[in-house]
């Protein structure tokens, strides 16, 4: 447990693109992709005029469309199975517009009473911080699945337990009104600065402990706002030495994103994180939109372990697989060339997988297409700090 104090986050990105293969810091970051347009905004009624029901963004509902979920089993296909963090939310039933919008500094002590953060992080996250300068809630943004009440199913009976009850019965999925982390970061960096060399603005960061799984997926919820231009144009994930003045070991970008007022989630994979590793998210915005670039929340999912040293696909790990790794080291990029952990490079990490699996028979060979090698991106000296959550 870390003592509460003001923390700073220094990210230094380099214009040189190179593979990150330092064995001492062998965490691999990759952008897994985006689930765009999960649900709409302005919560229009979904049924007859006399029914208090709204369109609710089903990020926590079981759906075959949730292709980035940790499980493909029916009933388990939803995001945030292992944890989540939402900010500035609001629950008003049956009138989702009952409360007007407000915003505050993340350290404000009264704002969370009306617009609470819903934070239920996995045990392996030991520390987290809001890095933005502002948290907003209650505005006419999207209604999203209430993570505390929805996990894999849509509870259409939920309205029956409220006062007044839904009419007719069984008509409303549990929801919260979406809030956002927005504005400049707490060091004054404007995400909408039109200078191509301008710094992104921090949004949130966290540190993991000794029980961190080998592969976790963090989803970033964006858009669903009253103007698609207010959504981030780009989201960054950085692996840093500390949430303070430190070093960036690796970083990855979502690439250019397009906002259209429908809620999106963007997923980043973190592989082989170790005790004390720290990660932070920053954003860039479309210029001329007041620097909002809102981020609503984050989801955590523990992904299946993909380590597989059966490079020749014969079902067992042996000497031939070692020779494949040896030929591919420093040049190979695929599983067939010796990439056992699917990080896009063949290096000592893959040899360690081969050593641990040598002589074993595998039920299936992991032949998934490798995710792109994580590269350092062009940026310099970004500081983050903010609101602290303790676990």
MARDO-74256 format. One line per 3 residues: number of its first residue (from 1); their letters; for each residue z, y negated, x negated of N, C-alpha, C, CB. Coordinates in steps of 0.2 Angstrom, whole numbers. Glycine has a CB too. Layout:
NUM> A> Z,Y,X,Z,Y,X,Z,Y,X,Z,Y,X  ...
//
This chain:
1> XXX> 0,6,-4,0,0,0,0,-6,-4,6,0,5  -4,-11,-3,-5,-17,-7,-1,-22,-4,-12,-19,-8  3,-26,-8,6,-32,-5,1,-37,-2,11,-36,-11
4> XXX> 3,-41,3,-1,-46,6,-2,-52,1,2,-49,12  -8,-54,-1,-9,-59,-5,-16,-61,-4,-7,-58,-12  -18,-67,-6,-25,-70,-6,-29,-66,-11,-25,-77,-7
7> XXX> -34,-63,-8,-38,-59,-13,-45,-62,-13,-38,-51,-10  -48,-61,-19,-55,-64,-20,-59,-58,-22,-55,-69,-26  -65,-59,-20,-70,-54,-21,-76,-57,-25,-73,-50,-14
10> XXX> -77,-55,-31,-83,-58,-35,-88,-53,-35,-81,-60,-42  -94,-54,-32,-100,-50,-33,-105,-53,-37,-103,-48,-26  -107,-50,-42,-113,-52,-46,-119,-47,-46,-111,-53,-54
13> XXX> -124,-49,-43,-130,-45,-42,-135,-47,-48,-133,-46,-35  -139,-43,-50,-143,-44,-55,-150,-44,-53,-142,-39,-61  -155,-48,-55,-162,-48,-54,-165,-42,-57,-165,-54,-56
16> XXX> -162,-39,-61,-165,-33,-64,-164,-27,-60,-163,-31,-71  -169,-23,-58,-168,-17,-54,-167,-11,-59,-173,-16,-49  -162,-7,-58,-161,-1,-62,-157,4,-59,-158,-3,-69
19> XXX> -157,10,-61,-153,15,-58,-146,15,-60,-156,22,-60  -142,16,-55,-134,16,-57,-132,23,-59,-130,13,-51  -131,24,-65,-129,31,-67,-123,32,-71,-135,35,-70
22> XXX> -119,26,-71,-113,27,-75,-108,32,-72,-109,20,-75  -106,37,-76,-103,43,-74,-96,41,-72,-102,48,-79  -93,35,-75,-86,33,-73,-86,30,-66,-84,28,-78
25> XXX> -92,27,-64,-92,24,-57,-98,27,-53,-93,16,-58  -98,33,-52,-104,37,-49,-104,37,-42,-104,44,-52  -101,32,-39,-102,31,-31,-109,29,-30,-97,26,-29
28> XXX> -112,33,-25,-119,31,-23,-119,28,-16,-123,38,-23  -122,22,-16,-123,19,-9,-130,19,-7,-121,11,-10  -131,20,-1,-138,20,2,-138,17,9,-141,27,2
31> XXX> -144,15,11,-145,12,18,-148,18,22,-149,6,18  -144,21,27,-147,26,30,-152,25,36,-141,30,34  -151,18,38,-156,16,43,-152,13,49,-160,22,46
34> XXX> -156,10,54,-154,7,60,-155,10,66,-157,0,60  -150,10,71,-151,12,78,-152,5,81,-145,16,80  -158,3,83,-159,-3,86,-159,-3,94,-166,-6,84
37> XXX> -157,-8,97,-158,-9,104,-154,-3,108,-165,-9,106  -148,-2,106,-143,2,109,-142,0,116,-137,3,105  -141,-6,117,-140,-8,124,-141,-16,125,-133,-6,126
40> XXX> -141,-18,131,-143,-25,132,-137,-30,132,-146,-26,138  -138,-36,133,-133,-42,133,-133,-45,140,-135,-47,127  -128,-50,140,-127,-53,147,-125,-49,152,-133,-57,148
43> XXX> -123,-43,151,-121,-38,155,-123,-38,163,-113,-38,155  -129,-38,164,-132,-38,171,-129,-32,175,-140,-38,171  -128,-33,181,-126,-27,186,-131,-22,186,-125,-30,193
46> XXX> -128,-15,186,-132,-10,185,-133,-6,192,-129,-4,180  -130,-9,197,-130,-6,204,-131,-11,209,-124,-1,205  -129,-9,215,-130,-13,221,-125,-19,220,-128,-10,227
49> XXX> -126,-25,223,-123,-31,222,-115,-30,224,-126,-36,227  -114,-26,228,-106,-25,230,-103,-20,225,-106,-22,237  -106,-18,220,-103,-13,215,-101,-17,209,-108,-7,214
52> XXX> -95,-17,207,-93,-20,201,-95,-16,195,-85,-22,201  -101,-16,193,-103,-12,187,-108,-16,183,-107,-5,190  -108,-14,177,-112,-18,172,-115,-13,167,-107,-23,168
55> XXX> -120,-16,164,-124,-12,159,-119,-13,152,-131,-15,157  -117,-7,150,-112,-6,144,-116,-3,138,-106,-3,146  -115,-6,133,-119,-3,127,-115,3,125,-118,-8,121
58> XXX> -119,9,125,-116,16,124,-115,18,117,-120,21,128  -112,14,112,-112,16,105,-107,22,104,-109,10,101  -102,22,109,-97,28,109,-99,34,114,-90,25,110
61> XXX> -104,33,117,-106,38,122,-110,44,119,-109,35,128  -109,50,121,-114,55,119,-121,54,121,-111,62,121  -125,54,116,-132,53,117,-137,56,112,-134,46,118
64> XXX> -142,59,114,-147,62,109,-150,56,105,-152,66,112  -150,50,108,-153,44,104,-149,42,98,-154,39,109  -142,44,98,-138,42,92,-139,47,86,-130,43,94
67> XXX> -145,46,83,-147,50,78,-144,49,71,-155,49,77  -140,44,71,-136,43,65,-129,45,65,-136,35,63  -127,49,71,-120,51,71,-119,57,67,-119,53,79
70> XXX> -113,58,66,-111,64,61,-112,71,64,-103,63,59  -113,71,70,-114,78,73,-120,77,78,-108,80,77  -124,83,78,-129,83,83,-128,88,89,-136,86,79
73> XXX> -121,90,89,-119,94,95,-118,90,101,-113,98,93  -121,93,107,-120,89,113,-112,88,114,-123,93,119  -111,82,116,-104,80,118,-101,77,112,-100,86,120
76> XXX> -104,77,106,-101,74,100,-105,69,96,-99,80,95  -111,67,100,-116,63,97,-114,56,98,-123,65,99  -109,53,95,-107,46,96,-105,43,89,-101,45,101
79> XXX> -104,37,89,-103,33,83,-95,32,82,-107,27,82  -93,31,76,-86,30,75,-81,35,77,-84,24,79  -83,42,75,-79,47,77,-72,47,73,-83,54,75
82> XXX> -73,44,67,-67,44,62,-64,38,61,-69,47,55  -66,33,65,-63,26,64,-68,21,66,-60,25,57  -65,15,68,-69,9,70,-64,3,69,-71,10,77
85> XXX> -68,-3,69,-65,-10,69,-69,-14,73,-64,-12,61  -66,-17,78,-70,-22,82,-65,-28,82,-71,-20,89  -69,-34,83,-65,-41,82,-66,-45,87,-67,-44,75
88> XXX> -61,-49,89,-61,-54,95,-64,-51,101,-66,-59,92  -61,-45,103,-64,-42,110,-60,-45,115,-63,-35,109  -62,-44,121,-59,-46,127,-61,-41,133,-62,-53,129
91> XXX> -55,-40,137,-56,-35,143,-54,-39,149,-51,-29,142  -59,-40,153,-58,-43,160,-61,-39,165,-61,-51,160  -57,-36,170,-60,-32,175,-58,-35,182,-58,-24,174
94> XXX> -62,-35,187,-69,-33,187,-74,-39,185,-71,-30,193  -71,-45,183,-76,-50,182,-76,-51,174,-74,-57,185  -82,-49,171,-82,-49,164,-82,-57,161,-88,-46,161
97> XXX> -84,-61,166,-84,-68,164,-78,-72,165,-90,-72,167  -72,-69,167,-66,-72,169,-63,-77,164,-61,-67,171  -64,-75,157,-61,-79,152,-67,-83,148,-57,-75,147
100> XXX> -66,-89,147,-71,-93,143,-70,-91,136,-71,-100,144  -76,-93,132,-76,-91,125,-71,-96,120,-83,-91,122  -69,-93,115,-65,-97,110,-66,-94,103,-58,-97,112
103> XXX> -65,-98,98,-65,-96,91,-59,-98,87,-72,-98,88  -58,-95,81,-52,-97,77,-53,-95,70,-46,-95,80  -49,-97,66,-49,-95,59,-46,-88,59,-45,-99,54
106> XXX> -48,-83,55,-46,-76,56,-38,-76,55,-49,-72,50  -35,-81,52,-27,-80,51,-24,-83,57,-26,-84,44  -27,-86,62,-24,-89,68,-19,-83,71,-29,-91,73
109> XXX> -13,-85,72,-8,-80,75,-9,-80,83,-1,-82,73  -12,-85,86,-12,-85,94,-18,-82,96,-11,-92,96  -24,-83,93,-30,-81,95,-30,-73,97,-36,-82,90
112> XXX> -27,-69,92,-28,-62,94,-24,-60,100,-25,-58,88  -20,-64,103,-16,-62,109,-21,-62,115,-10,-67,110  -26,-67,115,-31,-67,120,-37,-63,119,-33,-74,122
115> XXX> -39,-62,112,-45,-59,110,-43,-54,104,-50,-64,107  -40,-49,106,-38,-44,101,-43,-41,97,-33,-39,104  -41,-39,91,-45,-34,86,-43,-27,88,-44,-36,79
118> XXX> -48,-23,89,-47,-16,90,-49,-12,84,-51,-13,96  -43,-11,80,-44,-8,73,-41,-1,73,-41,-13,68  -44,4,72,-42,11,71,-45,14,66,-42,15,78
121> XXX> -43,13,59,-47,15,54,-45,22,52,-46,10,48  -49,26,48,-47,32,46,-42,32,41,-53,36,43  -38,37,40,-32,38,35,-34,36,28,-29,44,36
124> XXX> -41,38,26,-43,37,19,-44,29,18,-49,41,18  -44,25,23,-45,18,21,-38,15,21,-49,14,27  -36,12,15,-29,10,13,-28,3,14,-27,12,6
127> XXX> -34,-1,15,-33,-8,15,-40,-11,18,-31,-11,8  -39,-16,22,-45,-20,24,-44,-27,25,-48,-16,30  -49,-31,25,-49,-38,26,-55,-41,29,-48,-42,19
130> XXX> -54,-46,34,-59,-50,36,-61,-55,31,-57,-53,43  -67,-56,30,-70,-60,25,-73,-67,27,-74,-57,20  -74,-67,34,-78,-72,37,-73,-78,38,-81,-70,44
133> XXX> -76,-84,39,-72,-90,41,-70,-91,48,-75,-96,38  -73,-87,52,-72,-88,59,-72,-81,63,-77,-93,62  -68,-80,68,-69,-75,73,-70,-78,80,-63,-70,72
136> XXX> -75,-76,84,-76,-78,90,-75,-73,96,-83,-82,91  -73,-75,101,-73,-70,107,-73,-73,114,-66,-66,106  -75,-69,119,-75,-71,125,-81,-75,128,-70,-76,126
139> XXX> -86,-76,123,-92,-79,125,-97,-74,129,-96,-81,119  -102,-76,132,-106,-71,136,-111,-67,132,-110,-75,141  -107,-63,128,-111,-58,124,-111,-51,127,-108,-58,117
142> XXX> -113,-46,123,-113,-40,126,-107,-36,128,-117,-35,122  -107,-32,133,-101,-28,135,-103,-21,131,-100,-26,142  -98,-19,127,-99,-12,123,-94,-7,125,-99,-14,116
145> XXX> -95,-1,124,-90,4,125,-83,3,123,-93,11,123  -78,3,126,-71,3,124,-70,9,120,-66,2,130  -69,8,113,-68,14,109,-62,18,110,-68,12,101
148> XXX> -57,15,113,-51,18,114,-51,23,120,-45,13,115  -56,21,125,-57,25,131,-63,29,131,-57,21,137  -68,28,127,-74,32,127,-75,35,120,-80,27,129
151> XXX> -76,41,120,-78,45,114,-82,51,116,-71,47,110  -88,50,116,-93,56,117,-95,57,125,-89,62,115  -91,53,129,-93,54,136,-93,47,139,-88,59,140
154> XXX> -96,47,146,-96,40,149,-91,42,155,-103,38,152  -85,38,155,-80,39,160,-82,34,166,-73,37,157  -86,37,171,-87,33,177,-82,33,182,-94,36,180
157> XXX> -76,36,181,-70,36,185,-66,31,183,-67,43,185  -67,27,177,-62,23,174,-61,17,179,-65,20,168  -65,15,183,-64,9,188,-59,11,193,-71,7,191
160> XXX> -59,17,195,-54,19,200,-47,17,198,-55,26,202  -45,17,192,-38,16,190,-36,9,189,-37,20,184  -41,4,190,-40,-3,189,-38,-6,196,-46,-6,186
163> XXX> -36,-12,195,-35,-16,201,-38,-23,201,-27,-18,201  -43,-24,206,-45,-20,211,-49,-14,209,-48,-23,217  -49,-8,212,-54,-3,210,-61,-4,211,-52,4,214
166> XXX> -65,-1,208,-72,-1,209,-74,1,216,-76,3,203  -79,-2,219,-81,0,225,-89,0,225,-79,-6,230  -92,6,227,-88,12,228,-85,15,221,-93,18,231
169> XXX> -82,21,222,-79,24,216,-84,27,211,-74,29,219  -81,28,205,-85,32,200,-91,27,198,-87,38,203  -90,21,197,-96,17,196,-96,13,189,-96,12,201
172> XXX> -90,13,185,-90,9,179,-88,13,173,-86,3,181  -92,12,168,-89,15,161,-84,10,158,-95,16,156  -80,12,154,-75,7,151,-78,3,146,-69,11,148
175> XXX> -76,-3,146,-80,-8,141,-75,-13,139,-85,-12,145  -77,-16,133,-74,-23,131,-79,-27,130,-70,-21,124  -78,-34,130,-83,-39,129,-83,-40,121,-81,-46,132
178> XXX> -89,-40,119,-90,-40,112,-88,-47,109,-98,-39,110  -84,-47,103,-83,-53,99,-87,-52,92,-75,-53,98  -86,-57,88,-90,-57,82,-86,-61,76,-97,-61,83
181> XXX> -88,-58,70,-86,-62,64,-92,-66,62,-83,-57,58  -91,-73,62,-97,-77,60,-95,-83,56,-100,-79,67  -99,-88,56,-98,-94,52,-100,-93,44,-91,-96,53
184> XXX> -98,-97,40,-98,-97,33,-92,-92,31,-97,-103,29  -93,-89,25,-87,-85,23,-81,-90,21,-89,-80,17  -76,-88,19,-70,-92,18,-70,-95,11,-64,-88,18
187> XXX> -76,-95,7,-77,-98,1,-82,-104,2,-79,-94,-4  -85,-104,9,-90,-110,10,-97,-108,9,-88,-115,6  -98,-101,9,-105,-99,8,-108,-98,15,-106,-92,4
190> XXX> -114,-102,16,-117,-102,22,-123,-97,22,-121,-109,23  -122,-92,27,-127,-86,27,-134,-89,29,-125,-81,32  -135,-95,32,-141,-97,34,-144,-102,29,-141,-101,40
193> XXX> -141,-103,23,-144,-107,18,-151,-105,16,-140,-107,11  -156,-110,17,-163,-108,16,-165,-107,9,-167,-114,19  -161,-109,4,-162,-108,-3,-162,-100,-4,-157,-111,-8
196> XXX> -168,-97,-7,-169,-90,-8,-164,-87,-12,-176,-88,-10  -161,-92,-17,-156,-89,-21,-148,-90,-19,-156,-93,-28  -148,-93,-13,-141,-94,-10,-137,-88,-9,-142,-98,-3
199> XXX> -131,-88,-9,-127,-83,-8,-126,-80,-1,-120,-84,-11  -125,-74,0,-123,-72,7,-116,-73,9,-125,-64,8  -115,-73,15,-108,-74,17,-104,-68,18,-108,-78,23
202> XXX> -98,-67,16,-94,-61,17,-92,-60,24,-88,-61,13  -91,-54,26,-89,-52,33,-83,-48,33,-95,-49,37  -82,-43,29,-77,-38,29,-77,-33,23,-77,-34,36
205> XXX> -71,-31,21,-71,-27,16,-65,-22,16,-70,-31,9  -65,-16,13,-60,-11,13,-60,-7,7,-62,-6,19  -54,-4,6,-52,0,0,-51,7,2,-46,-3,-4
208> XXX> -53,12,-1,-51,19,1,-46,22,-4,-58,23,0  -43,28,-2,-38,31,-5,-40,38,-8,-32,32,-1  -35,42,-10,-37,48,-14,-40,53,-9,-30,51,-17
211> XXX> -39,53,-3,-41,58,2,-48,56,5,-36,59,8  -51,51,2,-58,49,5,-63,55,4,-61,43,1  -66,57,10,-71,62,10,-77,61,5,-74,63,17
214> XXX> -81,66,3,-86,65,-2,-92,61,1,-89,72,-4  -93,61,8,-98,57,11,-96,54,17,-105,61,12  -96,47,17,-94,44,23,-100,39,25,-88,40,23
217> XXX> -101,38,32,-106,33,34,-102,28,38,-111,37,39  -104,21,36,-101,15,39,-107,12,43,-98,11,34  -105,11,50,-110,7,54,-108,0,55,-111,11,61
220> XXX> -113,-4,55,-112,-11,56,-115,-14,62,-114,-16,50  -111,-16,67,-114,-18,73,-116,-25,73,-108,-17,79  -122,-27,75,-124,-34,75,-128,-35,82,-129,-35,69
223> XXX> -130,-41,83,-134,-43,88,-131,-43,95,-141,-39,88  -134,-42,100,-131,-43,107,-128,-50,108,-125,-38,107  -131,-55,105,-129,-62,106,-133,-66,111,-128,-65,99
226> XXX> -132,-72,112,-136,-76,117,-142,-78,114,-132,-81,120  -143,-77,107,-149,-79,104,-150,-74,98,-148,-87,101  -156,-71,98,-157,-66,93,-157,-69,86,-164,-63,95
229> XXX> -158,-75,85,-158,-78,79,-151,-79,76,-161,-85,79  -146,-78,80,-139,-78,77,-137,-72,74,-135,-80,83  -141,-66,75,-139,-60,71,-141,-60,64,-143,-54,75
232> XXX> -138,-56,60,-140,-57,53,-147,-55,51,-136,-52,49  -150,-58,47,-157,-56,44,-157,-51,39,-160,-62,41  -151,-50,36,-150,-45,31,-142,-43,30,-153,-47,24
235> XXX> -141,-37,29,-134,-35,28,-133,-31,21,-131,-30,34  -128,-33,18,-127,-30,11,-121,-26,11,-127,-36,6  -121,-21,7,-115,-17,6,-114,-17,-2,-115,-10,9
238> XXX> -108,-19,-4,-107,-19,-12,-101,-14,-13,-106,-26,-14  -101,-11,-19,-96,-7,-22,-93,-11,-28,-98,0,-24  -87,-14,-27,-84,-18,-32,-78,-15,-35,-83,-25,-28
241> XXX> -76,-18,-41,-70,-16,-44,-64,-17,-40,-70,-19,-51  -63,-23,-37,-57,-25,-34,-59,-30,-28,-51,-27,-38  -55,-30,-23,-56,-36,-19,-53,-42,-22,-53,-35,-11
244> XXX> -56,-45,-27,-54,-50,-31,-59,-51,-36,-47,-49,-34  -57,-56,-41,-62,-57,-46,-64,-51,-50,-60,-63,-51  -69,-48,-49,-71,-42,-52,-78,-41,-54,-68,-36,-48
247> XXX> -80,-34,-54,-87,-32,-56,-90,-29,-50,-87,-28,-62  -97,-30,-49,-101,-26,-44,-104,-20,-48,-106,-30,-41  -102,-14,-46,-105,-8,-49,-111,-6,-46,-100,-2,-48
250> XXX> -112,-7,-39,-118,-5,-36,-119,-9,-29,-119,2,-34  -125,-10,-26,-125,-13,-20,-132,-11,-17,-125,-21,-21  -132,-12,-10,-138,-10,-6,-139,-14,-1,-137,-2,-4
253> XXX> -145,-15,2,-147,-20,7,-150,-16,13,-151,-25,5  -149,-19,19,-152,-16,25,-160,-17,25,-149,-18,31  -162,-22,21,-169,-25,21,-169,-30,27,-174,-19,23
256> XXX> -174,-33,29,-175,-38,34,-174,-35,41,-182,-41,33  -170,-38,45,-168,-36,51,-171,-41,56,-160,-35,52  -172,-39,62,-175,-43,68,-170,-43,74,-182,-41,70
259> XXX> -167,-49,76,-163,-49,81,-167,-51,88,-158,-55,80  -165,-48,93,-168,-49,100,-163,-49,106,-173,-43,101  -157,-50,104,-151,-50,109,-149,-43,112,-154,-54,115
262> XXX> -152,-38,109,-150,-31,111,-146,-28,105,-156,-26,112  -140,-25,106,-136,-23,101,-139,-18,96,-129,-20,104  -138,-19,90,-140,-14,85,-134,-12,80,-146,-18,80
265> XXX> -135,-6,77,-131,-4,72,-134,-1,66,-126,2,75  -132,-3,60,-135,-2,54,-130,2,50,-137,-9,50  -133,8,47,-129,13,44,-130,13,36,-130,19,47
268> XXX> -124,13,33,-124,14,26,-120,20,24,-121,7,22  -122,24,19,-119,30,17,-115,29,10,-124,36,16  -109,31,9,-105,30,3,-104,37,1,-99,26,4
271> XXX> -106,39,-5,-106,46,-7,-101,46,-14,-113,49,-9  -97,51,-14,-92,52,-20,-88,46,-22,-97,54,-26  -85,42,-16,-80,37,-18,-74,40,-20,-79,33,-11
274> XXX> -70,37,-24,-64,39,-27,-58,35,-25,-65,39,-35  -52,37,-26,-46,33,-25,-46,26,-28,-40,37,-27  -45,21,-24,-45,14,-26,-52,11,-26,-43,14,-33
277> XXX> -58,14,-24,-64,11,-24,-64,6,-18,-70,16,-23  -67,1,-19,-67,-5,-14,-74,-7,-12,-63,-11,-17  -75,-8,-6,-82,-10,-3,-82,-16,1,-85,-4,0
280> XXX> -87,-20,1,-87,-26,5,-94,-27,8,-85,-32,1  -94,-30,14,-101,-32,17,-102,-39,17,-100,-29,24  -108,-41,16,-110,-48,16,-116,-49,20,-111,-51,10
283> XXX> -118,-55,23,-124,-55,27,-128,-62,25,-122,-56,34  -135,-61,26,-139,-67,26,-142,-68,33,-145,-66,20  -143,-75,34,-145,-76,41,-152,-80,41,-140,-81,44
286> XXX> -155,-80,47,-161,-84,48,-159,-91,47,-164,-83,55  -163,-95,43,-161,-102,42,-162,-106,49,-166,-105,37  -158,-111,49,-158,-116,55,-154,-113,61,-165,-117,56
289> XXX> -150,-108,60,-146,-106,66,-139,-107,65,-148,-98,67  -137,-112,62,-130,-114,62,-125,-109,58,-127,-115,68  -128,-105,54,-124,-100,50,-120,-95,54,-120,-104,46
292> XXX> -122,-93,60,-118,-89,63,-118,-82,60,-121,-89,71  -124,-78,61,-125,-72,58,-119,-67,59,-126,-73,50  -118,-66,66,-112,-63,68,-113,-55,67,-112,-64,75
295> XXX> -107,-52,65,-106,-45,65,-100,-44,69,-104,-43,57  -101,-39,74,-96,-37,79,-91,-32,77,-99,-35,85  -93,-27,73,-88,-22,71,-91,-17,66,-85,-19,77
298> XXX> -87,-12,65,-89,-7,60,-87,0,63,-86,-8,53  -90,5,61,-89,12,63,-88,16,57,-94,15,68  -84,22,57,-83,26,51,-85,33,54,-76,26,48
301> XXX> -89,37,50,-90,44,52,-90,48,45,-97,45,55  -87,53,45,-87,58,39,-93,62,40,-80,62,39  -97,62,35,-104,66,36,-103,73,32,-109,62,33
304> XXX> -107,78,35,-107,84,31,-108,84,24,-112,89,35  -105,88,20,-106,88,13,-113,91,11,-101,92,9  -117,87,8,-124,89,6,-125,92,-1,-129,84,8
307> XXX> -120,92,-5,-121,95,-11,-124,102,-11,-114,95,-15  -129,103,-15,-133,109,-15,-137,110,-22,-137,110,-9  -135,115,-26,-138,116,-33,-143,121,-32,-133,117,-38
310> XXX> -145,124,-26,-150,129,-26,-157,126,-26,-149,133,-19  -159,123,-32,-165,119,-32,-171,123,-31,-165,116,-39  -171,130,-32,-177,134,-31,-177,137,-24,-178,139,-36
313> XXX> -172,136,-20,-172,138,-13,-171,145,-12,-178,135,-10  -169,149,-17,-169,156,-16,-162,159,-13,-170,160,-22  -157,154,-11,-151,156,-8,-145,157,-12,-152,162,-4
316> XXX> -146,156,-19,-141,157,-24,-142,152,-29,-141,164,-27  -136,151,-33,-136,146,-38,-135,149,-45,-131,140,-37  -141,149,-49,-140,152,-56,-144,149,-61,-144,159,-55
319> XXX> -146,152,-66,-149,150,-72,-156,146,-71,-150,155,-77  -160,149,-66,-166,145,-65,-165,138,-62,-170,149,-60  -159,138,-58,-158,131,-55,-156,126,-61,-152,131,-50
322> XXX> -152,129,-66,-150,125,-72,-156,122,-75,-146,129,-76  -161,127,-76,-168,125,-80,-171,119,-76,-172,131,-81  -171,120,-69,-174,114,-65,-171,108,-66,-174,116,-58
325> XXX> -164,108,-66,-160,102,-67,-162,99,-74,-153,103,-67  -162,103,-79,-163,101,-86,-170,98,-87,-163,107,-91  -175,100,-83,-182,97,-84,-182,91,-80,-187,102,-81
328> XXX> -178,90,-75,-178,84,-71,-173,79,-73,-177,86,-64  -169,80,-77,-163,75,-79,-167,69,-81,-159,78,-84  -164,63,-78,-166,56,-80,-173,54,-77,-166,55,-87
331> XXX> -177,59,-75,-184,58,-72,-185,60,-65,-189,61,-76  -181,65,-63,-182,68,-56,-179,64,-51,-179,75,-56  -181,64,-45,-178,60,-39,-177,64,-33,-183,55,-38
334> XXX> -179,71,-33,-179,75,-27,-174,81,-28,-186,77,-25  -173,84,-23,-169,90,-23,-172,96,-27,-167,93,-16  -179,96,-26,-183,101,-30,-183,100,-37,-189,102,-27
337> XXX> -181,94,-39,-181,92,-46,-174,92,-49,-185,85,-47  -169,94,-46,-163,94,-48,-158,89,-46,-163,93,-56  -159,86,-40,-155,81,-37,-150,85,-32,-159,75,-33
340> XXX> -144,87,-34,-140,91,-30,-136,87,-25,-135,95,-34  -135,81,-26,-131,77,-22,-135,72,-18,-125,73,-25  -141,73,-18,-146,69,-14,-145,61,-15,-146,71,-7
343> XXX> -144,59,-21,-143,52,-22,-149,49,-25,-137,50,-27  -154,52,-26,-161,50,-28,-162,50,-35,-161,43,-25  -157,52,-39,-157,53,-47,-155,60,-49,-154,47,-50
346> XXX> -157,62,-54,-155,68,-57,-151,66,-63,-161,73,-59  -145,68,-63,-140,66,-69,-134,70,-69,-138,59,-67  -129,68,-73,-123,72,-74,-120,74,-68,-119,69,-79
349> XXX> -120,70,-63,-117,72,-56,-120,78,-53,-117,66,-51  -126,79,-54,-130,85,-51,-128,91,-56,-137,84,-51  -127,90,-62,-125,96,-66,-118,98,-64,-125,94,-74
352> XXX> -113,93,-63,-107,95,-60,-107,99,-54,-102,89,-59  -112,98,-49,-112,102,-43,-115,109,-45,-117,98,-38  -120,109,-50,-122,116,-52,-116,120,-55,-128,115,-57
355> XXX> -112,117,-59,-107,120,-62,-102,123,-57,-103,116,-67  -101,119,-52,-96,121,-47,-98,126,-42,-94,115,-42  -105,127,-41,-108,131,-37,-111,137,-40,-113,128,-32
358> XXX> -111,138,-47,-114,143,-51,-112,150,-49,-113,142,-58  -116,154,-47,-115,161,-46,-113,162,-38,-109,163,-49  -114,157,-34,-113,157,-27,-119,158,-23,-109,151,-24
361> XXX> -118,161,-17,-124,162,-13,-123,157,-7,-124,169,-10  -128,153,-6,-128,148,-1,-131,150,5,-131,141,-3  -128,148,11,-131,150,18,-138,147,19,-127,149,23
364> XXX> -138,140,16,-145,137,18,-145,132,12,-145,133,24  -151,130,10,-153,126,5,-154,119,8,-159,128,1  -150,114,5,-151,107,8,-157,104,5,-145,103,6
367> XXX> -162,104,9,-169,101,7,-171,95,10,-174,106,8  -165,91,12,-167,84,16,-170,80,11,-160,81,18  -174,75,14,-177,70,10,-172,66,7,-182,66,14
370> XXX> -172,64,0,-167,60,-3,-167,53,0,-167,61,-10  -161,50,0,-161,43,1,-162,39,-5,-154,41,4  -165,33,-4,-167,29,-9,-161,28,-14,-170,23,-7
373> XXX> -163,28,-21,-158,26,-26,-155,19,-25,-162,26,-33  -149,19,-25,-146,12,-24,-147,8,-30,-138,13,-23  -149,2,-29,-151,-3,-34,-147,-10,-34,-159,-5,-34
376> XXX> -146,-13,-39,-143,-19,-39,-148,-24,-36,-140,-21,-46  -146,-29,-32,-150,-34,-29,-149,-41,-32,-149,-34,-21  -154,-45,-30,-153,-52,-33,-148,-56,-29,-160,-55,-33
379> XXX> -143,-58,-33,-138,-63,-30,-133,-64,-36,-134,-59,-24  -129,-69,-35,-124,-70,-40,-117,-73,-38,-127,-75,-45  -112,-72,-41,-105,-74,-40,-104,-76,-32,-104,-80,-44
382> XXX> -102,-71,-29,-100,-71,-22,-93,-70,-21,-105,-67,-17  -89,-74,-18,-82,-73,-17,-80,-72,-10,-78,-80,-20  -76,-67,-9,-74,-66,-2,-66,-65,-2,-77,-59,0
385> XXX> -63,-68,4,-56,-66,5,-55,-67,12,-52,-71,1  -49,-65,15,-48,-67,22,-42,-63,25,-54,-65,26  -43,-61,31,-38,-59,35,-36,-52,33,-39,-59,42
388> XXX> -30,-50,33,-28,-43,30,-25,-39,36,-23,-44,25  -28,-32,35,-25,-27,40,-21,-22,35,-31,-24,44  -15,-20,37,-12,-15,33,-11,-9,37,-5,-18,32
391> X> -12,-3,33,-11,3,37,-5,7,34,-17,8,35
//
